[in-house]
Amino acid sequence: MFGLQDSKGSHQGPGAVGDPHLKKHSWWQVMCLTGVDYFSTLGYQPAIAALAAGVISPLATIVLVAVTLLGALPVYHRVAGESHRGEGSIAMLERLLPRWGGKLLVLVLLGFAATDFMITMTLSAADATAHAIQNPLAPGWLQGQNILVTLFLLALLAAVFLRGFKEAIGVAVVLVIVYLSLNVVVVFSTFVEVFAHPVAVGDWWHALSTSHGNPFMVIGIALLVFPKLALGLSGFETGVAVMPQIRGRASDTEENPAGRIKGTRRLLTTAAVIMSSFLIATSFTTVVLIPEKEFQPGGQADGRALAFLAHQYLGVGFGTVYDLSTIAILWFAGASAMAGLLNLVPRYLPRYGMAPGWARAVRPLVLVFTLIGFLITFLFNADVDAQGGAYATGVLVLMTSAAVAVTLSARRLRQRKRVVGFGIIALVFIYTTIANIFERPEGIRIAAIFIVGIIVISLLSRIRRSFELHATHVHLDRQALEFMSTNLSGPIALIAHEPLRLTAEAYRDKLTSAIEVSHIPVDYQALFLEVIVDDSSDFETALEVHGVVRHGHQILEVHGPVVPNTIASVLLHIRDVTGLMPHIYFRWTEGNPVINLLRFLFLGEGEIAPVTREVLREAEPDVSRRPWVHVG
C-alpha cells in the first residue's frame, strides 16, 4: 500500500494533480511530457498510414492535419479554459450531465480512456521491440522473440513505477529534444534524396493518378481513408490533463489561472504544429522512397518506416542511434500512459465509492495495469498494426466526447456561432469514430471489455461500500449548536423526519408518535433531523448542518446524498462535539424490503432505520459509544 497518500506527486503524468507548493514548469517543458506520447507516434504512424492508405497516404495525412488544426485544436483550447484543474473533457461532461446519468457516462469514458492508455503502453512497447529486433546490430537470438521482449519492457516499466517515478519532466525534455532533432535530420536527408531522384516522385504520381482516376476521386478516397490515420490525433487529451504542472503568472488564482490556461494553449498549438509538419513530410518521403512490399507485415519498414530510411540513407551507425532514441521515447510513452492511468482512476472511482480502498495506492494499480498489459500483448501477439485500431478507438472517442462537451457548453452559454462550429467538428469526429469502429472493430471490442469491467467492478464496490460513512467532514452552524446547548446532561433526542412533509400538523403528529412509543418526556424539547437528498449518485460529501425553526419546532437540516449514512455521520459528530449520547427515533418504513434496498442503493432512501443502525455498527464497534437507534 506504499503511495496510498502520494501527496508529493512523485508519479507525475498526464493526470497528475500536484501539491500547489511544488515546483511548476514552463509550458514547453510540460509539452515534452505530453510529447513522449504524442511525438513518439512518429515511430509507427508513417508505416501504418502507408499500409492503410497506400499511395494516397500523403493526401489522407493532409486531411488528418486539417482536422487536427481546424478541429481538435480549437476544441481543446476551450477545454483548457473550462477544465483548468486537469480533469479534461470527462469532467466537463460530468458537470453538464449530473446524477447517475453523468456517473455512468464517466465510467464509459473511463473505459475508453483505459483503452487509450493501456494500448499506448502495449503498442509503444511492441514498436520499441520491433525497432530493437530489426536493427542490424541486434543479436540473432532476438529474432522472433517479439512477445518476450515486449513483456520484458512492460515488466521494466512496472519495476520503475514500483520503485518510484520521479523527475519525469526532465527526462521527457531530453528524450523529446533528441528524438525530434534526429527526425529533423532524417526528414531533411530523405527530402534531399527525393529531389535527387525525381523519377521516384514521378513513379508515385503516376501510381496515384492511374490507380484512382480523376483528382476528385483521389480526394474522396483520401477522406474515406482518413479514419485509418487517426493515431496521429493522440496527445490532445493528455495535453489538457498535464495543466496542473504548468507554471502560470503570479496573479493566477485557483478560480481563474489565466497564465496556466495561456501556457496550455501554447503547448497544444506548438505540439500540433510540430506534429502536423512531421506527419506531412514523413508521409510523403516514406511512400515515395520505400517499396510497398516493405510496409507489409514482416517487411523491413513494418511499424518503423523512418527507422528504415535512417538506416537506408544515413548508415547503420546513425540508424542505430535513431533506433535507440526511438526505443527510449516509445518506452517512455508507456511510462506516460501508466502515469495517466495512476492519476485518472483514483481521481474518479474512489470519489464515486466505486473502487476499493487500495485503488488509491500506486503499487496495487501498477500490478493490475501491468497484468492487463501482459494479457493484451499475448492477445495481439505484440503486433503494432493489430493494436492500431484499439488505440485509435480510444483516442477518437475521447476527442469526440471533448467536441460534444464544448458544443454543449457553448449552447448553455447561448454562443450560437460557436455551437455551429463546434457542432460541425463534433460531427466530423463522430463520423471518424464510427468509420474507425466499422473498419477495425477490435478496438470497440477491447474498449467494451474495459467498459463492462469498470462498470461491474464499480457497481459491486459501490454496493459493498454502501454502509460506510460518506462524509468528508461535518459542520454544525451556530444555530444548530445553540439548539443542543440547553441540554447539559443528555441524552440528546432527535426525531427523524421526512422533509417532504413540512406542515405544522406533520411535525406535531411525528412528535406525539415518538412520545407514545419511547421514553421521551411529554414536555421534552425534541430536535427534528431532516436530510434533503440532492444527488444520490454522489459518495464523498461535506455535510453542513443548519439549525432552523419551523412552526415552533427546532430542526437540524442537512443536505446529503444518502439518508441513513448522512444521519449516522451527524449523530457521531454530535456525540464528539457535545460529549452527550444522541438517541434517534424512527418510524418503520412501509413497502417491500427488497424494493427499499434498491431505493437505498440508487436513490439514497428506502429502509432508513435499520440501515442507519448498520452504518453506525460498522463505524463504531464499541457499543457503549454507539448512538442509539429507536424504531416504533
C-alpha positions as CSV (number, residue, x, y, z in Angstrom):
1,M,0.0,0.0,0.0
2,F,3.0,2.3,-0.4
3,G,2.0,5.5,-2.0
4,L,-1.6,5.5,-0.7
5,Q,-1.3,9.2,0.1
6,D,1.0,10.3,-2.8
7,S,0.9,14.0,-1.8
8,K,4.3,14.8,-3.3
9,G,3.1,13.9,-6.7
10,S,6.1,11.6,-7.4
11,H,4.1,9.8,-10.1
12,Q,3.9,12.8,-12.4
13,G,2.0,12.1,-15.6
14,P,-0.8,13.2,-17.8
15,G,-3.4,13.1,-15.0
16,A,-1.1,14.3,-12.2
17,V,-2.5,16.9,-9.7
18,G,0.4,18.0,-7.7
19,D,0.7,20.0,-4.5
20,P,0.3,23.8,-5.2
21,H,3.6,24.4,-3.4
22,L,5.6,22.0,-5.6
23,K,7.8,23.2,-8.4
24,K,5.9,24.1,-11.6
25,H,7.4,24.0,-15.1
26,S,7.4,26.1,-18.3
27,W,4.8,25.2,-20.9
28,W,7.4,23.9,-23.3
29,Q,8.9,21.6,-20.7
30,V,5.4,20.1,-20.0
31,M,4.9,19.8,-23.7
32,C,7.7,17.4,-23.8
33,L,6.0,15.3,-21.2
34,T,2.9,15.2,-23.4
35,G,5.2,14.7,-26.4
36,V,6.7,11.4,-25.3
37,D,3.2,10.1,-26.1
38,Y,2.3,12.4,-29.0
39,F,5.6,12.7,-30.8
40,S,6.5,9.0,-30.3
41,T,3.7,8.1,-32.7
42,L,6.2,9.1,-35.5
43,G,7.8,5.8,-34.7
44,Y,4.9,3.9,-36.3
45,Q,2.4,6.3,-37.8
46,P,4.0,6.7,-41.3
47,A,4.2,3.0,-41.7
48,I,0.6,2.4,-40.6
49,A,-0.6,5.3,-42.9
50,A,1.3,3.8,-45.8
51,L,-0.1,0.3,-45.1
52,A,-3.7,1.6,-44.7
53,A,-3.8,4.3,-47.5
54,G,-1.1,3.3,-49.9
55,V,-0.1,6.0,-52.4
56,I,-2.9,8.2,-51.1
57,S,-1.3,8.4,-47.6
58,P,0.1,12.0,-48.1
59,L,-3.3,13.3,-49.1
60,A,-5.0,11.5,-46.3
61,T,-2.4,12.9,-43.9
62,I,-3.3,16.4,-45.1
63,V,-6.9,15.7,-44.2
64,L,-5.7,14.5,-40.8
65,V,-3.7,17.7,-40.3
66,A,-6.7,19.8,-41.3
67,V,-8.8,18.0,-38.7
68,T,-6.0,18.5,-36.1
69,L,-5.5,22.2,-36.6
70,L,-9.1,23.3,-37.5
71,G,-11.0,20.8,-35.3
72,A,-9.1,19.3,-32.4
73,L,-7.0,22.3,-31.6
74,P,-10.0,24.8,-31.1
75,V,-11.9,22.2,-29.1
76,Y,-9.1,21.6,-26.7
77,H,-8.3,25.3,-26.4
78,R,-11.8,25.6,-24.9
79,V,-11.4,22.5,-22.8
80,A,-8.2,24.1,-21.3
81,G,-10.2,27.2,-20.4
82,E,-13.1,25.3,-18.8
83,S,-11.3,22.4,-17.1
84,H,-8.1,24.0,-15.9
85,R,-7.5,21.6,-13.0
86,G,-6.5,18.9,-15.4
87,E,-9.7,16.9,-15.4
88,G,-10.2,17.2,-19.2
89,S,-13.4,16.8,-21.2
90,I,-14.6,13.9,-18.9
91,A,-15.1,16.3,-16.0
92,M,-16.9,18.8,-18.4
93,L,-19.4,16.2,-19.3
94,E,-19.7,15.1,-15.7
95,R,-20.7,18.7,-14.8
96,L,-23.1,19.0,-17.8
97,L,-24.8,15.7,-17.1
98,P,-25.2,15.3,-13.3
99,R,-26.6,12.4,-11.2
100,W,-26.4,8.7,-12.2
101,G,-26.5,9.5,-15.9
102,G,-23.4,11.6,-15.6
103,K,-21.6,9.0,-13.4
104,L,-22.4,6.2,-15.9
105,L,-21.1,8.3,-18.8
106,V,-17.9,9.0,-16.9
107,L,-17.5,5.2,-16.3
108,V,-17.9,4.6,-20.0
109,L,-15.4,7.3,-21.0
110,L,-13.0,5.9,-18.4
111,G,-13.3,2.6,-20.2
112,F,-12.2,4.3,-23.4
113,A,-9.5,6.2,-21.6
114,A,-8.2,3.0,-20.2
115,T,-8.2,1.5,-23.7
116,D,-6.2,4.5,-24.9
117,F,-3.6,4.4,-22.2
118,M,-3.3,0.6,-22.0
119,I,-2.9,0.3,-25.7
120,T,-0.4,3.2,-25.7
121,M,1.7,1.1,-23.3
122,T,1.5,-2.2,-25.2
123,L,1.6,-0.7,-28.7
124,S,4.6,1.5,-27.8
125,A,6.4,-1.4,-26.2
126,A,5.7,-3.6,-29.2
127,D,7.0,-1.0,-31.6
128,A,10.1,-0.4,-29.4
129,T,10.6,-4.2,-29.7
130,A,10.3,-4.0,-33.5
131,H,13.0,-1.3,-33.6
132,A,15.3,-3.3,-31.3
133,I,15.0,-6.6,-33.1
134,Q,15.2,-5.3,-36.7
135,N,18.3,-3.3,-36.0
136,P,21.2,-4.9,-38.0
137,L,23.4,-5.0,-34.9
138,A,20.8,-6.9,-32.8
139,P,21.8,-10.4,-31.8
140,G,20.3,-13.2,-33.9
141,W,18.7,-14.9,-30.9
142,L,16.3,-12.0,-30.6
143,Q,14.6,-12.8,-33.9
144,G,11.1,-14.0,-33.4
145,Q,11.1,-13.1,-29.7
146,N,8.8,-10.1,-30.1
147,I,6.4,-11.2,-27.3
148,L,9.1,-11.9,-24.8
149,V,10.9,-8.6,-25.4
150,T,7.7,-6.7,-25.2
151,L,6.8,-8.4,-21.9
152,F,10.3,-7.5,-20.6
153,L,9.8,-3.8,-21.5
154,L,6.4,-3.8,-19.8
155,A,7.8,-5.5,-16.7
156,L,10.7,-3.0,-16.7
157,L,8.1,-0.2,-16.8
158,A,6.3,-1.7,-13.9
159,A,9.5,-2.0,-11.9
160,V,10.3,1.6,-12.4
161,F,6.8,2.6,-11.1
162,L,7.0,0.2,-8.1
163,R,10.3,1.8,-7.2
164,G,9.2,5.4,-7.8
165,F,8.9,7.6,-10.9
166,K,10.5,11.0,-10.3
167,E,11.8,13.8,-12.5
168,A,9.6,12.7,-15.3
169,I,9.5,16.1,-17.0
170,G,13.3,16.4,-17.0
171,V,13.8,13.0,-18.7
172,A,11.0,13.8,-21.1
173,V,12.6,17.1,-22.2
174,V,15.9,15.3,-23.0
175,L,14.2,12.5,-24.9
176,V,11.9,14.7,-27.0
177,I,14.7,17.1,-28.0
178,V,17.0,14.3,-29.0
179,Y,14.2,12.4,-30.8
180,L,12.9,15.4,-32.7
181,S,16.4,16.5,-33.7
182,L,17.2,13.1,-35.2
183,N,13.8,13.2,-37.0
184,V,14.7,16.6,-38.5
185,V,17.9,15.0,-39.8
186,V,16.1,12.1,-41.3
187,V,13.4,14.3,-42.9
188,F,16.0,16.7,-44.4
189,S,18.1,13.8,-45.7
190,T,15.1,12.0,-47.3
191,F,13.9,15.2,-48.9
192,V,17.4,15.6,-50.4
193,E,17.1,12.0,-51.8
194,V,13.6,12.7,-53.1
195,F,14.7,15.8,-55.1
196,A,17.9,14.0,-56.2
197,H,15.7,11.2,-57.7
198,P,12.7,12.8,-59.4
199,V,12.0,9.5,-61.0
200,A,10.7,8.2,-57.7
201,V,8.3,11.1,-57.3
202,G,7.2,10.6,-60.9
203,D,6.5,6.9,-60.2
204,W,4.5,7.8,-57.1
205,W,2.5,10.4,-59.0
206,H,1.9,8.0,-61.9
207,A,0.7,5.3,-59.4
208,L,-1.6,7.9,-57.8
209,S,-3.2,9.1,-61.0
210,T,-3.6,5.8,-62.7
211,S,-4.9,3.8,-59.8
212,H,-7.6,6.2,-58.6
213,G,-8.7,8.1,-61.7
214,N,-9.6,11.8,-61.6
215,P,-8.5,14.1,-58.8
216,F,-11.9,14.3,-57.2
217,M,-11.9,10.5,-56.8
218,V,-8.5,10.8,-55.1
219,I,-9.7,13.4,-52.7
220,G,-12.9,11.4,-51.9
221,I,-10.8,8.2,-51.2
222,A,-8.5,10.3,-49.0
223,L,-11.4,11.4,-47.0
224,L,-12.7,7.8,-46.6
225,V,-9.2,6.5,-45.7
226,F,-8.6,9.3,-43.2
227,P,-10.1,7.5,-40.1
228,K,-7.4,4.8,-40.5
229,L,-4.8,7.5,-39.8
230,A,-6.5,8.6,-36.5
231,L,-3.4,7.6,-34.5
232,G,-1.9,10.9,-35.4
233,L,-4.5,12.7,-33.3
234,S,-3.3,11.4,-30.0
235,G,-1.9,13.8,-27.4
236,F,-4.6,16.4,-27.0
237,E,-6.4,14.8,-24.0
238,T,-3.1,14.3,-22.3
239,G,-2.2,17.9,-23.2
240,V,-5.0,19.3,-21.1
241,A,-4.5,16.7,-18.4
242,V,-1.0,18.0,-17.6
243,M,-2.2,21.5,-16.9
244,P,-1.5,21.4,-13.1
245,Q,2.2,21.0,-14.0
246,I,2.4,24.3,-15.9
247,R,3.7,27.4,-14.3
248,G,1.3,30.3,-14.6
249,R,1.5,34.0,-13.6
250,A,1.9,35.3,-10.1
251,S,-1.6,36.8,-10.5
252,D,-3.2,33.5,-11.2
253,T,-6.0,32.3,-8.9
254,E,-7.4,28.8,-8.5
255,E,-10.7,30.0,-9.9
256,N,-9.1,31.8,-12.9
257,P,-5.5,30.7,-13.6
258,A,-5.2,32.8,-16.8
259,G,-1.4,32.2,-17.1
260,R,-1.7,28.5,-16.8
261,I,-4.5,28.4,-19.4
262,K,-2.5,30.5,-21.8
263,G,0.5,28.3,-21.3
264,T,-1.6,25.2,-22.0
265,R,-2.9,26.7,-25.2
266,R,0.6,27.4,-26.3
267,L,1.5,23.8,-25.5
268,L,-1.4,22.5,-27.6
269,T,-0.7,24.8,-30.6
270,T,3.0,24.2,-30.7
271,A,2.7,20.4,-30.3
272,A,0.0,20.3,-33.0
273,V,2.1,22.4,-35.5
274,I,5.3,20.4,-34.9
275,M,3.5,17.0,-35.3
276,S,1.5,18.2,-38.3
277,S,4.7,19.3,-40.1
278,F,6.4,16.0,-39.4
279,L,3.3,13.9,-40.4
280,I,3.0,15.7,-43.8
281,A,6.7,15.4,-44.5
282,T,7.2,11.8,-43.5
283,S,4.0,10.6,-45.1
284,F,5.4,11.9,-48.5
285,T,9.0,10.7,-48.2
286,T,8.1,7.2,-46.9
287,V,5.6,6.4,-49.6
288,V,8.0,7.8,-52.3
289,L,11.2,6.1,-51.1
290,I,10.1,2.8,-49.6
291,P,8.9,-0.1,-51.8
292,E,5.3,-1.0,-51.0
293,K,6.2,-4.6,-50.0
294,E,8.4,-3.4,-47.1
295,F,5.3,-1.9,-45.4
296,Q,3.6,-5.3,-45.3
297,P,3.7,-7.5,-42.1
298,G,7.2,-8.8,-41.8
299,G,8.7,-6.2,-44.1
300,Q,11.7,-4.1,-43.1
301,A,9.5,-0.9,-42.8
302,D,6.6,-2.6,-40.9
303,G,6.0,-0.3,-38.0
304,R,9.3,1.5,-38.4
305,A,9.3,3.4,-41.7
306,L,11.5,6.3,-40.6
307,A,14.0,3.9,-39.0
308,F,14.2,2.1,-42.3
309,L,15.0,5.4,-44.1
310,A,17.6,6.3,-41.4
311,H,19.4,3.0,-42.0
312,Q,19.0,3.2,-45.7
313,Y,20.3,6.7,-46.3
314,L,22.3,7.7,-43.2
315,G,24.1,4.4,-42.4
316,V,24.0,1.7,-39.7
317,G,25.7,4.0,-37.1
318,F,23.1,6.8,-37.4
319,G,20.3,4.3,-37.8
320,T,21.3,2.5,-34.6
321,V,21.4,5.8,-32.7
322,Y,17.9,6.6,-34.2
323,D,16.7,3.2,-33.1
324,L,17.9,3.7,-29.6
325,S,16.2,7.1,-29.4
326,T,13.0,5.7,-30.8
327,I,13.1,2.8,-28.4
328,A,13.7,5.1,-25.4
329,I,10.8,7.5,-26.3
330,L,8.4,4.7,-27.1
331,W,9.2,3.0,-23.8
332,F,8.8,6.4,-22.0
333,A,5.5,6.9,-23.8
334,G,4.3,3.8,-22.0
335,A,5.5,5.4,-18.8
336,S,3.5,8.5,-19.6
337,A,0.4,6.3,-20.2
338,M,1.0,4.4,-16.9
339,A,1.2,7.7,-15.0
340,G,-2.0,8.8,-16.7
341,L,-3.8,5.7,-15.5
342,L,-2.4,6.0,-12.0
343,N,-3.8,9.6,-11.8
344,L,-7.0,9.1,-13.7
345,V,-8.5,6.0,-11.9
346,P,-8.1,7.4,-8.3
347,R,-9.5,10.7,-9.4
348,Y,-13.0,9.5,-10.2
349,L,-13.7,5.9,-8.9
350,P,-12.9,6.3,-5.1
351,R,-14.9,9.6,-5.1
352,Y,-17.9,7.8,-6.5
353,G,-17.4,5.0,-4.0
354,M,-16.8,2.7,-6.9
355,A,-13.3,1.5,-6.1
356,P,-11.9,-0.4,-3.1
357,G,-9.5,1.4,-0.8
358,W,-6.4,0.1,-2.4
359,A,-7.3,1.8,-5.7
360,R,-5.8,5.0,-4.2
361,A,-2.4,3.3,-3.8
362,V,0.3,3.2,-6.5
363,R,1.7,-0.3,-6.3
364,P,-1.5,-2.4,-6.5
365,L,-2.7,-0.4,-9.5
366,V,0.7,-0.8,-11.2
367,L,0.5,-4.5,-10.8
368,V,-3.1,-4.6,-12.1
369,F,-2.3,-2.5,-15.2
370,T,0.9,-4.5,-15.9
371,L,-1.0,-7.8,-15.8
372,I,-3.6,-6.3,-18.2
373,G,-0.8,-5.2,-20.5
374,F,0.7,-8.7,-20.5
375,L,-2.7,-10.1,-21.5
376,I,-3.2,-7.6,-24.3
377,T,0.4,-8.3,-25.6
378,F,-0.5,-12.1,-25.8
379,L,-3.8,-11.5,-27.4
380,F,-2.4,-9.2,-30.1
381,N,0.9,-11.2,-30.5
382,A,2.9,-8.0,-29.9
383,D,1.8,-6.7,-33.3
384,V,1.8,-3.0,-33.8
385,D,-0.6,-2.9,-36.8
386,A,-3.1,-5.1,-35.0
387,Q,-3.3,-2.8,-32.0
388,G,-3.7,0.4,-34.1
389,G,-7.5,0.0,-34.2
390,A,-7.9,-0.2,-30.5
391,Y,-5.6,2.7,-29.9
392,A,-7.4,4.9,-32.5
393,T,-10.8,4.0,-31.0
394,G,-9.8,5.1,-27.5
395,V,-8.3,8.4,-28.9
396,L,-11.2,9.2,-31.1
397,V,-13.9,8.5,-28.5
398,L,-12.2,10.9,-26.1
399,M,-11.8,13.6,-28.7
400,T,-15.5,13.1,-29.7
401,S,-16.5,13.5,-26.1
402,A,-14.5,16.7,-25.9
403,A,-16.1,18.1,-29.1
404,V,-19.6,17.2,-27.7
405,A,-18.7,18.8,-24.3
406,V,-17.6,22.1,-25.7
407,T,-20.7,22.2,-28.0
408,L,-23.0,21.7,-25.1
409,S,-21.0,24.3,-23.1
410,A,-21.4,26.8,-25.9
411,R,-25.1,26.0,-26.2
412,R,-25.6,26.6,-22.4
413,L,-23.9,30.0,-22.8
414,R,-26.0,30.7,-25.9
415,Q,-23.0,31.2,-28.1
416,R,-24.7,30.4,-31.4
417,K,-21.8,30.7,-33.8
418,R,-19.6,28.5,-31.6
419,V,-22.4,26.0,-31.2
420,V,-22.5,25.6,-35.0
421,G,-18.7,25.5,-35.3
422,F,-18.1,23.0,-32.5
423,G,-21.2,21.0,-33.7
424,I,-19.6,20.5,-37.1
425,I,-16.3,19.4,-35.5
426,A,-18.2,17.0,-33.3
427,L,-20.0,15.5,-36.4
428,V,-16.6,15.1,-38.0
429,F,-15.2,13.2,-35.0
430,I,-18.4,11.1,-34.7
431,Y,-18.1,10.1,-38.4
432,T,-14.4,9.3,-37.9
433,T,-15.1,7.3,-34.8
434,I,-17.9,5.3,-36.4
435,A,-15.8,4.7,-39.5
436,N,-12.9,3.5,-37.5
437,I,-15.1,1.1,-35.5
438,F,-16.5,-0.5,-38.6
439,E,-13.1,-0.6,-40.3
440,R,-11.3,-2.0,-37.2
441,P,-13.9,-3.5,-34.8
442,E,-11.3,-5.0,-32.5
443,G,-10.9,-1.5,-31.0
444,I,-14.5,-1.3,-29.7
445,R,-14.3,-4.9,-28.5
446,I,-11.3,-4.1,-26.4
447,A,-13.0,-0.9,-25.1
448,A,-16.2,-2.8,-24.4
449,I,-14.2,-5.3,-22.2
450,F,-12.7,-2.3,-20.3
451,I,-16.1,-0.6,-20.0
452,V,-18.0,-3.6,-18.8
453,G,-15.2,-4.4,-16.4
454,I,-15.1,-0.9,-14.9
455,I,-18.9,-0.7,-14.6
456,V,-19.3,-4.1,-13.0
457,I,-16.4,-3.6,-10.6
458,S,-17.6,-0.1,-9.8
459,L,-21.2,-1.1,-9.0
460,L,-20.1,-4.0,-6.9
461,S,-17.7,-1.7,-5.0
462,R,-20.4,0.9,-4.5
463,I,-22.8,-1.8,-3.1
464,R,-20.0,-3.2,-0.8
465,R,-19.2,0.3,0.5
466,S,-22.9,1.3,0.9
467,F,-22.7,1.0,4.7
468,E,-19.7,3.2,5.1
469,L,-19.8,6.8,6.4
470,H,-19.7,9.1,3.3
471,A,-19.0,12.4,4.9
472,T,-15.6,14.0,4.4
473,H,-16.4,16.4,7.3
474,V,-19.4,17.6,9.3
475,H,-20.0,21.2,10.3
476,L,-22.8,22.4,12.7
477,D,-23.7,26.1,12.3
478,R,-24.2,28.4,15.3
479,Q,-28.0,27.9,15.5
480,A,-27.6,24.1,15.5
481,L,-25.1,24.3,18.3
482,E,-27.4,26.6,20.3
483,F,-30.3,24.1,19.9
484,M,-28.2,21.5,21.8
485,S,-26.6,23.8,24.3
486,T,-29.7,23.8,26.5
487,N,-29.2,20.1,27.2
488,L,-26.3,19.7,29.6
489,S,-26.8,16.2,30.9
490,G,-28.1,14.2,27.9
491,P,-29.1,12.2,26.2
492,I,-29.9,14.3,23.1
493,A,-33.1,13.1,21.5
494,L,-33.6,13.6,17.8
495,I,-36.6,12.6,15.7
496,A,-36.0,11.7,12.1
497,H,-38.5,13.5,9.8
498,E,-39.0,13.4,6.0
499,P,-38.5,16.9,4.6
500,L,-41.4,16.3,2.2
501,R,-44.0,16.9,5.0
502,L,-43.4,20.3,6.3
503,T,-46.8,21.3,7.8
504,A,-47.3,22.1,11.5
505,E,-49.6,19.0,11.7
506,A,-46.9,16.7,10.3
507,Y,-44.4,17.8,13.0
508,R,-47.0,17.6,15.7
509,D,-48.0,14.1,14.7
510,K,-44.4,12.9,14.5
511,L,-43.6,14.3,17.9
512,T,-46.7,12.7,19.5
513,S,-45.9,9.4,17.9
514,A,-42.3,9.4,19.2
515,I,-43.5,10.3,22.8
516,E,-46.0,7.4,22.7
517,V,-43.6,4.7,21.8
518,S,-40.4,5.9,23.6
519,H,-39.3,7.2,26.9
520,I,-39.2,10.9,25.8
521,P,-40.9,13.1,28.4
522,V,-44.1,14.8,27.3
523,D,-42.6,18.3,27.9
524,Y,-39.2,17.5,26.3
525,Q,-38.0,19.9,23.6
526,A,-37.0,17.3,21.0
527,L,-34.9,18.1,17.9
528,F,-36.0,17.1,14.4
529,L,-33.4,15.9,12.0
530,E,-34.1,16.3,8.3
531,V,-31.9,15.0,5.4
532,I,-32.5,16.5,2.0
533,V,-31.2,14.2,-0.8
534,D,-29.6,16.3,-3.6
535,D,-27.7,13.8,-5.8
536,S,-27.9,10.2,-4.6
537,S,-25.1,9.3,-7.1
538,D,-22.5,11.2,-5.0
539,F,-20.5,9.4,-2.4
540,E,-17.9,11.5,-0.6
541,T,-19.5,14.8,0.5
542,A,-19.1,17.5,3.1
543,L,-22.1,17.9,5.4
544,E,-23.3,21.4,6.5
545,V,-25.9,21.1,9.3
546,H,-28.1,24.2,9.7
547,G,-30.4,24.9,12.6
548,V,-33.8,26.2,11.6
549,V,-37.1,26.9,13.4
550,R,-40.3,25.8,11.7
551,H,-43.8,26.0,13.3
552,G,-42.1,26.5,16.6
553,H,-40.1,23.3,16.3
554,Q,-36.2,23.2,16.3
555,I,-34.9,21.4,13.3
556,L,-31.4,20.3,12.1
557,E,-31.4,20.4,8.4
558,V,-28.7,18.8,6.3
559,H,-28.2,18.1,2.6
560,G,-26.6,14.7,1.7
561,P,-26.6,12.0,-1.0
562,V,-27.9,9.1,1.2
563,V,-30.3,9.5,4.2
564,P,-29.0,6.7,6.6
565,N,-25.3,7.4,6.1
566,T,-25.9,11.1,6.5
567,I,-27.9,10.6,9.7
568,A,-25.1,8.3,11.1
569,S,-22.4,10.9,10.3
570,V,-24.4,13.7,12.0
571,L,-25.1,11.6,15.1
572,L,-21.4,10.6,15.5
573,H,-20.4,14.3,15.1
574,I,-22.9,15.5,17.7
575,R,-21.6,12.8,20.1
576,D,-18.0,14.0,19.6
577,V,-18.8,17.7,19.8
578,T,-21.1,17.7,22.8
579,G,-19.9,14.7,24.7
580,L,-23.5,13.6,25.0
581,M,-25.1,10.4,23.5
582,P,-27.6,11.0,20.7
583,H,-30.8,9.0,20.5
584,I,-32.6,9.0,17.1
585,Y,-36.3,8.0,16.8
586,F,-37.7,6.5,13.6
587,R,-40.9,5.1,12.3
588,W,-40.8,1.8,10.4
589,T,-40.8,2.3,6.6
590,E,-43.6,0.9,4.6
591,G,-43.0,-1.2,1.5
592,N,-41.2,-4.3,0.2
593,P,-37.8,-4.7,1.8
594,V,-36.1,-5.7,-1.5
595,I,-37.5,-2.6,-3.2
596,N,-36.5,-0.5,-0.2
597,L,-32.9,-1.9,-0.6
598,L,-32.8,-0.9,-4.2
599,R,-34.2,2.6,-3.3
600,F,-31.4,2.9,-0.8
601,L,-28.6,1.8,-3.2
602,F,-29.7,4.1,-6.1
603,L,-32.0,6.8,-4.6
604,G,-30.4,7.2,-1.1
605,E,-33.7,6.5,0.7
606,G,-35.5,3.2,1.5
607,E,-35.4,1.4,4.8
608,I,-33.8,4.1,6.8
609,A,-33.8,2.9,10.4
610,P,-32.1,-0.5,10.2
611,V,-29.6,0.8,7.6
612,T,-28.7,3.7,9.9
613,R,-28.1,1.3,12.7
614,E,-25.9,-0.9,10.5
615,V,-23.8,2.1,9.3
616,L,-23.3,3.1,13.0
617,R,-22.4,-0.5,13.9
618,E,-19.7,-0.6,11.2
619,A,-18.4,2.9,12.1
620,E,-18.3,2.4,15.9
621,P,-17.5,-1.1,17.1
622,D,-17.7,-0.1,20.8
623,V,-21.5,-0.5,21.6
624,S,-21.2,1.8,24.6
625,R,-20.1,4.6,22.4
626,R,-22.6,4.0,19.6
627,P,-25.6,6.4,19.2
628,W,-28.9,4.7,19.9
629,V,-31.5,4.0,17.2
630,H,-35.1,3.6,18.3
631,V,-37.8,2.4,15.9
632,G,-41.6,2.2,16.6
